[in-house]
Amino acid sequence: MNALLRVGSALGALALLALLMGLLAGVFEEKIPPGRLPALPVPVDGVLAEVRLHLVPQIEQAVGTLQPKEETQVSSRIFGPIVGVGVREGDLVQEGSILVELDRRELTARVEQARQASAAAKARLEEARSSFERVSTLAERGVAAAAELDRVRATLESAQAQQHQAHKVVEEAETARSHAILRAPISGRVIHRMVEPGDTATPGSPLLHLYQPGSLRLEAHVRESLAAGLSTGDRLEVRIDALDRTLPAIVDETVPAADPGSRSFVVKAVIPSRPELYPGMFGRLLIPTGTVEHVSIPAAALRRIGQLEYVLVADDTGASRRYIRTGVASHDGRIEVLSGLRPGEQVVLPPKEVESGVTGAVGGSSQP
């Protein structure tokens, strides 16, 4: 009897468990058959805009760096201590203005010594000329011997040579002294100052670096097949990422030698002078390579949920939501559609965008 009760209790528990599992699994509820349910259209609230095909320029970008077309390094031709530097980095200078001064005391002393030596040589020349004129007069009268005339003539020629040499020494000393004042060879901006007062200038060592701000150009590496189609004078555009600006450019030069590593040519394009542009800035040379057809819609028709993009597509029954993938925006207020729409379809513009006069909308009355 006890055994039967235990068996009955176990069976009852199993039946209760089976009933509970059936309830959780929805055995006793009506099921929806597998398949897709059509999206319920909503009334069209707004003006319709057409999905269009339009030609878009195909642009290839070549990265490069802004470099000055005209630049120079100021260096000393003589050895000497620096007593003054008249400019700082970033200063604008005019051609001929004083940049660096060297100590001129020793050079001035050499000039004075050379001038005194020149004066002495001039005095000897005058004496030799007087002697030659006197002996020549005596020789014409038959009083002076021919040997004496030859001697004073040689003395005169030697004095002339010495005086000429002394004059050149004076010029050399004055030239050396003039090199103690370093002037700007061009009008431009100082971008590097490598010395301070008290430093010693040595011949050939750079002291300052100047460039002309109005001569900046982008030097970009362009693949050889694309560079072959560019010529001097071609009008392109340059994108400066740091300024978020696109500037016009003219091809100024193409280096006639390819880089064997990258198989590219250096193309130099001149851009307009702007105070916010500096050498060394990053830029992109935009080179048109043709056109391509893109599907586009007015940018105002695009709606977002988080990172998802969708539009309302209108048909005879109303408007339904459709998720799409977009590309780049164009200058006329439209945006490229990579997938999800076909040309000729109609998308719905939000009413507030219609009231603000969004470009790209086509005539179409609101549907109820």
Helices and strands as residue ranges (DSSP letters): H 2-25, E 48-50, E 52-68, E 71-75, E 80-85, E 92-93, E 98-102, H 105-140, H 146-178, E 181-183, E 188-193, E 200-201, E 206-211, G 213-215, E 216-223, H 224-227, E 235-240, E 245-254, E 264-270, E 282-298, G 299-301, E 303-305, E 308-315, E 318-329, E 334-339, E 346-348, H 351-355
